[in-house]
Amino acid sequence: MDVRKSVPTVPLTGAVLAVVLTAWAPVAVALTATLSAHAHLRAGPSIEYPSVVMMPAGAVVEVFGCEQGYNWCDVQLGADRGWVDGVFLQAAAPGGPVVVSSSAGVLGIPTVSFVFNSYWGNYYSGRPWYGRRDFYYKYWNRYPHGRPPPLYRPPPSVRPPPVVRPRPPGNVRPPGGERPPAGNGKPPGNGRPPGNDKPPGSDKPSDGSQPPRGSE
């Protein structure tokens, strides 16, 4: 008896075939990245778009792709979806962590485009700033690929205190700031003898008479 003839054949419908092909297809691994510092999750690839949420340093996000030039990347943190500056994203690589903005090609991150109407309609319809979508739509028409993020500048370093230099000894004043007495070294009374004293022999009697002669 031929066993092969007794096995019934089951026709594969379209739905069953799709399930079989899906089971054999390789599973796509989502790329994750870690924030190196706290950063805004923006509603578009520019700092001009509103902030969706402030993401803390060390948060792990899922990366769906980056704009051309890899300046801005489309990421998701929890239930929030938006764009972040790629310089704040670090991803694992064979040689160690790398910055996404400068190594997106090595990591295999795809290039994606920001389509305003569909993106905002899918993720931001209930946001308080959704009512200003016309304003941001005009901005998107002007800069469809976003604007490059501003250059990050480190905070200025702390300057050392100024050096205090001692004064030369020639400017040292006497203690208490005392000065010599005024007078320019002249004797008191402008150099005249004290009182109205006259030299001897100049005295005259009080009645005006001459002293007697012969007494010389």
Buried (B, 14 or more C-beta within 10 A) or exposed (E): EEEEEEEEEEEEEEEEEEEEEEEEEEEEEEBEBBBBEEBBBBBBBBBBBBBBBEBEEEBEBBBBBBBEBBBBBBBBBEEEBBBBBBBBBBBEEEEEEBBBBEBBEEBEBEEBEBEBEEBBEEBBEEBEBBEEBEEBEEBBEEBEBBBBBEEEEEEEEEEEEEEEEEEEEEEEEEEEEEEEEEEEEEEEEEEEEEEEEEEEEEEEEEEEEEEEEEEE
